[in-house]
Amino acid sequence: MMESLTLTCSICESEVDLEGEGGITGNFGICPVAFCVWCYASILDMVSQGCLRCQEDEDPTIRQKQFDYLKETTNA
């Protein structure tokens, strides 16, 4: 009988249950990482907040607002 590998979340150090709850494993460069479902969801949320394309889906005028802001701050 094969023993199951216990994974630990690289952020919160809780157990990662890939088959039961979800989560993800992979590598940051050569460093192996694992994220529980909660930390993985938080990472995706954080990335979408910084993603211009994701923000455009919610507000199509976001690029113009950012351009206007940069124009104002650089010409001040």
KANOR-V293659 format. One record per residue. SS is DSSP state (H for helix, E for strand, L for the rest). OMEGA is omega in radians with two decimals (999 if undefined). Layout:
# KANOR-V293659
ss=SS omega=OMEGA
ss=SS omega=OMEGA
This chain:
# KANOR-V293659
ss=L omega=-3.09
ss=L omega=3.11
ss=L omega=3.10
ss=L omega=-3.14
ss=L omega=3.09
ss=L omega=3.13
ss=E omega=3.12
ss=E omega=3.13
ss=L omega=-3.12
ss=L omega=3.14
ss=L omega=-3.00
ss=L omega=3.11
ss=L omega=3.03
ss=L omega=3.14
ss=E omega=3.11
ss=E omega=-3.14
ss=L omega=-3.05
ss=L omega=-3.09
ss=L omega=-3.07
ss=L omega=-3.05
ss=L omega=-3.07
ss=L omega=-3.05
ss=L omega=-3.09
ss=E omega=3.03
ss=E omega=3.12
ss=E omega=-3.12
ss=E omega=2.89
ss=E omega=-3.02
ss=L omega=3.13
ss=L omega=-3.10
ss=E omega=3.09
ss=E omega=3.12
ss=E omega=3.03
ss=E omega=3.13
ss=E omega=3.06
ss=L omega=-3.08
ss=H omega=-3.10
ss=H omega=3.14
ss=H omega=3.11
ss=H omega=3.10
ss=H omega=3.13
ss=H omega=3.10
ss=H omega=3.14
ss=H omega=3.12
ss=H omega=-3.14
ss=H omega=3.13
ss=H omega=-3.12
ss=H omega=3.10
ss=H omega=3.14
ss=H omega=-3.07
ss=L omega=-3.13
ss=H omega=-3.13
ss=H omega=3.10
ss=H omega=3.14
ss=H omega=3.11
ss=H omega=3.10
ss=H omega=-3.14
ss=H omega=-3.09
ss=L omega=-3.07
ss=L omega=-3.11
ss=L omega=-3.03
ss=H omega=-3.14
ss=H omega=3.13
ss=H omega=3.10
ss=H omega=3.13
ss=H omega=3.10
ss=H omega=3.12
ss=H omega=3.13
ss=H omega=3.13
ss=H omega=3.12
ss=H omega=3.13
ss=H omega=-3.06
ss=H omega=3.14
ss=H omega=3.11
ss=L omega=-3.07
ss=L omega=999
